[in-house]
Amino acid sequence: MLGVAPLTVRNWDKRGKLMAYRNPVNNYRMYKIEDVERLMQQIEESGNKPRVIAVKKEE
């Protein structure tokens, strides 16, 4: 979604930059769109340009 490797997203999770919620069925990490948008804003403010590839819509 952000144009970075999955390991980068997991590292952001470990460092508290992005909070993961676990899917109770498959234990996959999930992220709230608000948290992702906040992180993207922080990345932009630091002078970098995040790339959004896809966003899953809520049903």
C-alpha positions in Angstrom: 0.0 0.0 0.0 2.8 2.4 0.8 5.2 1.2 -1.8 7.5 -0.3 0.8 8.5 -3.8 1.7 6.3 -5.8 4.1 9.4 -6.0 6.4 9.4 -2.1 6.6 5.7 -2.1 7.6 6.4 -4.7 10.3 9.4 -2.6 11.6 7.1 0.5 11.8 4.7 -1.7 13.8 7.5 -2.8 16.2 8.7 0.8 16.6 5.2 2.1 17.3 4.9 4.2 14.1 2.0 2.1 12.9 -0.3 -0.1 15.1 -1.4 -3.5 13.8 -4.6 -5.2 14.6 -4.7 -9.0 14.2 -7.4 -10.7 12.1 -8.9 -13.3 14.5 -9.3 -15.9 11.7 -5.8 -15.9 10.1 -3.8 -13.7 12.4 -2.8 -11.3 9.6 -1.8 -7.8 10.5 -4.4 -5.1 9.6 -4.1 -1.4 9.9 -6.6 1.4 10.3 -6.7 3.8 7.3 -6.5 6.7 9.7 -3.3 5.3 11.2 -1.8 4.8 7.7 -2.9 8.3 6.6 -1.2 9.8 9.8 2.0 7.9 9.0 1.9 9.1 5.4 1.5 12.7 6.6 4.5 12.3 8.9 6.6 10.8 6.0 5.6 13.8 3.8 6.4 16.3 6.5 9.9 14.7 6.8 10.5 15.5 3.1 9.8 12.1 1.6 7.1 11.2 -0.8 5.0 8.1 0.1 3.5 6.1 -2.8 0.0 4.7 -2.3 -0.6 1.6 -4.4 -4.0 0.4 -3.1 -6.5 0.9 -0.3 -9.0 -1.8 0.6 -12.5 -0.4 0.9 -14.6 -1.2 3.9 -17.7 -3.2 3.2 
